Amino acid sequence: MEKYFDILIIGGGPIGLACALQSKENGLSHIILEKGCLVNSIFNYPTNMTFFSSSERLEVGDIPFVTTLPKPKRAEALEYYRRINEKFNLNTHLFEEVLDVQKTGDIFVVKSIKSTYKAKSVVVATGFYDIPMKLDIPGEELKKVTHYYNDPHYYANQHVAVIGASNSSVDAALETFRKGATVTMIVRGPEISPRVKYWVKPDIENRIKAGEIQVYYSSELLRIDEQTISVNTPQGIIKIKNDFVLALTGYQPNFEFLKKIGISIPEENAMIPHHNPETMETNIPNLYLAGVVCGGLNTHLWFIENSRIHAEIIIKNILENKN
């Protein structure tokens, strides 16, 4: 049986929850459809991850995020968002992937793997963490290669190559090193990213300076074999002993899904999906974007901290259109 809502939200991350809270606060019926578990992207963060921001900047719906730590950890964030979902009895459907969104007249018809829904407005808050940026090199399909990093214990006493110099790469390099791994970092640029967490950057730089972690700057991974990797360095191509490759080269939104439901995405300008930043409305009336998906390939533009406001902007626009 088809169900009808004022707002259907695709994605049950922090921004999706924020949109649901705003909907409920303003008397609008809502449903969240999330293809994985609640706040699925945060669940898939490394087990020991510490957020860059303080807890108050991760809050949604003006609900306090209480912690005794200067920067909250993954486990605390999971608990915080789970409690919000329960306390406000949000209409959240988990493990229900959306397959298609079509507009008939003024109504959206949304098909999931479990049901079909109708809605006056749709908010896409799908993030970008599900699709890794591939290296497109020989050997990337080997089992020893992963684009996600979880627990450092797994890599104890192994030769580990970490690709990249972002926060995730640096965290993985330091944590696996401290569990006994022999770590080599391969970095395209000339230095560790300046966006690395300020309390972590000196640590990785000191480990490199001490020779405890090997790094190849201005270098590129060319090939992955079972026992070695080939790296193009300023000094030429070298082979390095290797057991595991952590290809933490970033992630991207599901552009295929966005295009499928009719959202315009220019090939230039970092493939930022078409939307009006004053309303968050896309090229399709009453179809909105919220959260990090708004940045396209510029995944460093939007975070929980600065995209929470999207929920208020969207609901305000929906109410104005309603009146």
C-alpha positions in Angstrom: 0.0 0.0 0.0 1.3 3.4 -0.9 2.1 5.9 1.9 1.8 9.7 1.6 4.0 12.3 3.4 4.7 16.0 3.3 8.5 15.3 3.2 10.4 12.2 2.3 14.1 12.3 3.3 16.6 10.0 1.6 19.5 9.4 4.0 19.4 8.8 7.8 22.6 10.6 8.7 22.9 13.6 11.0 21.5 16.0 8.4 18.7 13.7 7.5 17.8 13.5 11.1 18.0 17.3 11.3 15.5 17.6 8.4 13.1 15.2 10.1 13.3 17.2 13.4 12.5 20.4 11.6 9.6 18.7 9.8 8.1 17.4 13.0 8.6 20.8 14.8 6.6 22.5 12.0 3.8 20.0 11.8 4.9 18.3 8.6 4.6 14.5 8.2 7.9 12.9 7.3 9.7 9.6 6.6 13.4 8.9 6.4 14.6 6.1 4.1 18.2 4.9 4.9 19.8 2.2 3.0 22.0 1.1 5.9 22.0 1.5 9.6 21.2 4.8 11.4 23.9 7.4 10.7 25.5 4.7 8.5 28.5 6.8 7.4 29.6 7.5 11.0 29.1 3.8 11.8 31.7 3.1 9.1 34.2 5.5 10.4 37.3 4.0 12.0 36.6 2.5 15.5 38.9 4.9 17.3 38.1 8.1 15.3 38.0 11.4 17.1 36.0 14.2 15.4 37.7 17.4 14.4 35.0 19.6 16.0 33.7 20.0 19.5 30.5 18.3 20.4 28.3 21.4 20.3 29.1 21.8 16.6 27.7 18.3 15.9 24.4 19.0 17.6 21.1 18.9 15.6 17.8 20.2 16.6 19.3 22.2 19.5 19.7 19.0 21.4 22.8 19.1 23.6 25.6 16.6 22.8 27.2 16.1 26.2 30.7 14.6 26.5 33.6 15.0 28.9 36.1 15.0 26.1 37.3 18.1 24.2 36.5 16.3 20.9 33.9 13.5 20.8 34.6 10.0 19.5 32.7 7.9 17.0 31.0 5.8 19.7 29.7 8.9 21.4 28.3 10.3 18.2 26.5 7.0 17.4 24.9 7.1 20.8 23.9 10.8 20.5 22.2 10.4 17.1 20.5 7.1 18.1 19.0 8.8 21.2 17.7 11.7 19.1 16.0 9.3 16.7 14.4 7.4 19.6 13.5 10.4 21.8 11.7 12.2 19.1 10.2 9.0 17.6 11.3 9.9 14.1 9.8 7.9 11.3 13.0 6.3 10.2 13.1 3.2 8.0 16.5 1.5 8.1 18.0 -0.9 5.6 15.6 0.4 3.0 17.4 1.6 -0.1 15.7 4.0 -2.5 15.7 2.8 -6.0 13.9 5.6 -7.9 12.2 9.0 -7.6 9.8 10.1 -10.2 7.6 13.2 -10.2 4.0 13.0 -11.4 2.4 16.4 -11.5 3.1 17.9 -8.1 3.7 14.6 -6.3 6.8 12.5 -6.0 6.6 8.7 -6.3 9.5 7.1 -4.4 10.2 3.4 -4.8 12.4 1.6 -2.3 13.4 -2.0 -2.1 10.5 -2.6 0.3 7.7 -0.3 -0.7 6.4 2.7 -2.7 5.7 6.1 -1.2 4.3 9.5 -2.2 5.5 12.8 -1.0 5.0 16.5 -1.7 8.7 17.2 -1.2 11.8 15.1 -1.3 15.2 15.8 0.5 18.3 14.0 -0.7 20.8 13.9 2.2 22.8 10.9 1.0 26.4 12.1 1.8 29.3 10.7 -0.1 31.0 8.0 2.0 29.6 5.0 0.1 31.6 5.3 -3.1 35.4 5.5 -2.9 37.6 7.3 -5.4 39.3 4.5 -7.2 43.0 4.5 -8.2 42.4 2.6 -11.5 45.7 0.8 -11.4 46.6 -2.9 -11.9 46.1 -4.9 -8.7 43.5 -2.6 -7.1 41.1 -5.5 -7.1 43.3 -7.7 -4.8 41.9 -8.7 -1.4 44.8 -6.9 0.3 43.5 -3.5 -0.9 40.8 -1.6 0.9 39.4 1.9 0.6 38.1 1.9 4.1 40.0 1.6 7.4 38.6 0.4 10.7 40.8 -1.2 13.4 44.6 -1.0 13.5 45.0 -4.3 15.3 44.3 -6.1 12.0 47.6 -4.8 10.6 49.9 -5.6 13.4 53.4 -6.8 12.2 52.4 -6.2 8.6 53.9 -4.0 5.9 51.2 -1.4 5.2 51.1 1.2 2.5 48.8 4.2 3.2 47.8 6.2 0.1 47.1 9.8 0.7 47.8 12.5 3.3 44.4 13.5 4.5 43.0 13.1 8.0 41.9 9.5 7.4 45.3 8.6 5.9 47.3 10.2 8.7 45.1 8.5 11.4 45.5 5.1 9.7 49.3 5.6 9.4 49.8 6.6 13.0 47.4 4.0 14.5 48.8 1.0 12.5 52.4 2.1 13.2 51.6 2.1 17.0 50.2 -1.5 16.6 53.5 -2.7 15.2 53.0 -2.2 11.4 55.8 -1.1 9.1 54.1 1.9 7.5 54.8 3.6 4.2 52.9 6.7 3.1 52.5 7.5 -0.6 51.5 11.2 -1.1 50.8 12.9 -4.5 51.6 16.3 -3.1 54.7 17.7 -1.6 53.6 17.6 2.1 51.0 16.3 4.6 47.7 18.1 3.9 47.3 21.4 5.8 43.7 20.3 6.6 44.9 17.5 8.9 43.7 17.9 12.5 45.9 20.4 14.2 46.7 18.2 17.2 47.6 15.2 14.9 49.7 17.0 12.2 52.8 17.4 14.5 52.6 13.8 15.5 52.8 12.4 11.9 55.5 14.9 11.0 57.6 13.9 14.0 57.2 10.2 13.2 58.3 10.9 9.6 61.2 13.0 10.8 62.3 10.2 13.2 62.2 7.7 10.4 59.5 5.6 12.1 57.1 6.1 9.2 58.5 6.2 5.7 56.9 8.7 3.3 57.3 9.3 -0.4 56.1 12.8 -1.4 55.2 13.9 -5.0 54.8 10.2 -5.7 52.2 7.9 -7.2 51.2 4.3 -6.8 51.6 2.5 -10.1 50.9 -1.2 -9.5 49.9 -3.5 -6.6 51.1 -7.1 -6.5 50.6 -9.8 -3.9 53.9 -9.1 -2.1 55.0 -5.7 -3.4 53.8 -2.4 -4.7 55.4 -0.2 -7.4 55.7 3.5 -6.8 56.7 6.3 -9.1 58.9 8.7 -7.0 60.9 11.8 -7.9 64.0 9.4 -7.8 62.3 6.9 -10.2 60.2 3.8 -9.9 60.8 1.6 -6.9 59.3 -1.6 -5.5 58.3 -1.8 -1.8 57.5 -4.9 0.3 53.8 -4.9 1.0 51.1 -6.9 2.8 48.2 -4.4 2.8 47.2 -1.3 0.9 45.0 1.3 2.6 43.9 3.4 -0.4 42.3 6.2 1.5 42.0 8.5 -1.5 38.6 10.0 -0.7 35.0 9.4 -1.6 32.3 10.8 -3.8 28.5 11.2 -3.9 26.4 8.7 -5.8 26.2 10.8 -9.0 24.5 8.0 -10.9 21.6 8.1 -8.5 21.3 11.9 -8.5 21.2 11.9 -12.3 18.7 9.1 -12.4 16.2 11.1 -10.4 16.7 14.1 -12.6 19.1 16.3 -10.8 21.3 18.3 -13.2 25.1 17.8 -12.6 27.6 19.8 -14.7 30.7 18.0 -15.6 32.8 21.1 -14.7 32.8 22.9 -11.4 33.6 19.8 -9.4 30.3 18.2 -10.5 28.4 20.2 -7.9 24.7 19.1 -8.2 22.5 22.0 -9.3 20.8 23.7 -6.4 19.9 27.1 -5.1 22.0 27.8 -2.0 19.3 30.1 -0.7 16.7 27.4 -0.7 18.6 24.2 -1.3 16.1 23.4 -4.1 17.4 21.6 -7.2 16.4 22.1 -10.8 13.3 20.0 -9.9 10.8 22.0 -7.9 10.4 20.6 -4.3 13.3 18.3 -4.7 16.1 19.5 -2.3 19.7 18.7 -1.4 21.1 18.7 2.1 24.5 18.1 3.7 27.8 17.1 2.1 26.2 15.8 -1.1 25.8 19.5 -2.1 29.6 19.8 -2.6 30.0 17.3 -5.4 33.6 16.3 -5.7 34.5 19.1 -3.3 33.9 16.9 -0.3 35.8 19.2 2.0 33.3 22.0 1.7 30.4 20.6 3.8 30.4 18.9 7.1 27.9 18.3 9.9 29.0 21.5 11.5 28.2 23.9 8.6 25.4 22.0 6.8 23.0 21.6 9.8 21.5 24.9 8.7 20.3 23.2 5.5 17.4 21.6 7.4 16.1 25.0 8.5 16.6 26.5 5.0 14.7 23.7 3.4 11.7 23.5 5.8 11.4 27.3 5.6 11.2 27.2 1.8 8.7 24.3 1.9 6.5 26.3 4.3 6.7 29.4 2.2 5.7 27.5 -0.9 2.9 25.9 1.0 1.5 29.2 2.0 
